[in-house]
Amino acid sequence: MISGTATAVSNLVQRHDMQRQREAERQWAAPPPAPPPAPLQAAAPAAGTDRVTQLAELNAQGVVSEEELDAEKARILNS
């Protein structure tokens, strides 16, 4: 009777130790990999570039003279 109880207790302790070991292994497991970074978006063109493009189109239509276009480009580049 005593040897049967000792075996049962020993098996219980062994199972308990194994369960603790599995929980510890799960706790120390490597974390999941980080998600990939978001793709880079192209930078929006500078406001000055947009303005020069607009003025060049107006110059091509004859609304803005070459002198006005050159003066505005110089002003934008120097700002």
C-alpha positions, -999 to +999 in steps of 0.1 A: +000+000+000+028+024+009+048+017-023+017+023-044+011+056-028+048+066-032+046+057-069+014+077-074+029+108-056+061+105-076+041+103-109+020+133-098+051+153-090+067+144-123+037+154-143+035+187-124+072+194-131+067+186-168+038+210-169+058+237-153+086+232-177+063+234-207+048+267-194+083+281-189+093+272-224+062+289-238+069+320-218+105+322-230+097+314-266+109+339-292+083+366-299+067+366-333+085+385-360+077+422-364+054+430-393+072+444-424+075+482-426+049+501-446+061+509-481+075+544-485+053+568-504+068+592-529+072+627-514+048+653-527+064+679-550+073+711-534+049+740-537+075+760-556+078+733-582+041+733-587+040+771-590+069+771-616+051+744-636+019+764-635+037+795-646+054+776-674+020+765-687+007+800-685+038+812-704+032+786-731-004+799-735+009+835-738-006+846-705+027+852-687+057+867-704+092+852-704+104+880-681+076+874-656+083+836-657+120+842-651+114+867-623+090+844-605+114+814-609+142+835-594+120+845-565+109+809-558+145+796-560+158+823-536+131+817-510 
